[in-house]
Amino acid sequence: MPGENAGDAGLAAVEEITRIMKSVIDRLIQEMTTRFGRLKTLDEKFGFLFNISKLFANDTSNDIQQHCATLADFYKTDIDGTELFVEISDCSMLLKTRPDATPSSPLELLSFIISYGNDIFPNLRIALQIMLTISVSVASCERSFSKLKIILTYLRASMGQERLSDLALLSIEKELVETINFDDVIDNFASARSRKVVL
């Protein structure tokens, strides 16, 4: 058109694909950096509780004491660092008397502690409970937000909150939805909503 420069024209198909791919790769790198950063933070706090054999080894007591202090600094109201270290030492001595009940994972260690009651090793029990639940809650929240990003596109921006929630639930529970016979659901809905009008 008259008065336009060559730079005012839209991108060619190849240039547009290149631009989109670069933005996708940038987003992927950003998401991976964020997620690995969170995993690194979790490992700094709870990593010493994952390896049970190293946790109860005698030669790593200084490292364990430092990790206990770091964890207690973050969860000040829930965990006492010095008591946690003492409880780990006491649990190690208890496990040496019970070689048949040696746990191999944090979940088995938590089950072992709970089998003795809630009053024994309270700080170690709380630390294990926090560690075993925190990553699951983060993953489930991120999955639901990922589904919402897929469902709520630019073309569906005027969608209501109730419909968006229902579509997100259907998308998250995809395996269950695939087993449902929709003909039966429609028949039940039609029979419940049928009205007789007297003319």
C-alpha positions, -999 to 999 in steps of 0.1 A, spaced: 0 0 0 12 36 -6 31 50 24 39 17 40 74 4 45 85 -31 40 89 -36 77 52 -28 83 42 -60 65 34 -91 86 59 -119 91 62 -146 66 50 -181 75 86 -194 83 94 -163 104 61 -167 123 68 -203 130 104 -194 141 90 -167 164 65 -191 180 90 -218 185 115 -195 201 88 -183 225 78 -219 233 114 -228 240 119 -197 262 88 -207 282 100 -243 285 134 -232 298 117 -208 323 93 -235 336 121 -261 340 143 -236 358 115 -228 382 106 -264 389 142 -275 393 147 -245 416 118 -257 438 131 -293 438 166 -280 448 150 -260 477 131 -291 488 163 -312 486 182 -287 507 155 -288 534 145 -325 534 172 -343 514 188 -358 545 156 -376 554 153 -394 521 184 -417 525 175 -438 555 208 -457 557 228 -425 556 204 -409 581 212 -435 608 249 -438 600 273 -428 628 299 -410 606 274 -383 593 263 -369 627 277 -334 621 260 -331 587 227 -344 601 229 -319 630 234 -291 605 205 -302 583 183 -305 614 191 -269 623 184 -257 588 150 -275 587 141 -261 622 149 -226 611 123 -229 583 96 -247 604 102 -229 637 67 -235 651 66 -272 642 102 -286 647 129 -281 672 163 -287 656 183 -300 686 154 -323 697 151 -336 661 188 -345 661 184 -363 695 154 -381 682 172 -393 651 200 -407 674 175 -424 697 156 -439 667 190 -452 653 196 -470 686 161 -484 687 164 -497 651 197 -514 660 178 -535 686 151 -543 660 171 -554 629 139 -571 615 121 -538 613 147 -517 595 129 -493 572 141 -486 537 121 -456 528 108 -425 547 72 -439 545 83 -471 562 102 -451 589 71 -430 595 50 -462 599 76 -476 623 74 -444 644 36 -443 644 35 -480 655 50 -469 688 25 -441 694 22 -404 688 43 -394 718 76 -410 707 99 -390 683 74 -361 677 98 -339 658 110 -367 635 74 -377 629 63 -342 620 93 -337 598 86 -369 579 49 -360 576 57 -326 561 82 -341 537 59 -368 525 30 -345 519 45 -313 505 56 -325 471 22 -342 464 3 -310 471 25 -289 448 22 -314 419 -15 -316 421 -19 -278 422 4 -274 392 -15 -300 373 -48 -282 378 -33 -249 367 -18 -265 336 -53 -279 327 -68 -245 332 -43 -229 309 -52 -255 282 -89 -251 286 -91 -213 290 -78 -201 256 -81 -167 240 -112 -178 221 -129 -191 253 -121 -159 274 -158 -152 279 -165 -185 296 -182 -184 330 -165 -196 362 -189 -225 368 -184 -239 332 -146 -235 335 -145 -254 368 -167 -282 353 -145 -285 322 -113 -285 344 -127 -313 366 -136 -333 335 -101 -328 321 -83 -337 353 -105 -368 359 -101 -380 322 -97 -417 331 -129 -418 350 -148 -398 324 -138 -423 297 -156 -451 316 -189 -432 318 -217 -442 295 -232 -408 284 -263 -424 270 -274 -435 304 -265 -401 319 -286 -384 292 -315 -408 298 -314 -402 336 -313 -364 331 -342 -365 306 -364 -386 329 -357 -364 359 -364 -332 339 -395 -344 321 -425 -322 327 -461 -329 317 -479 -298 305 -516 -299 306 -532 -279 277 
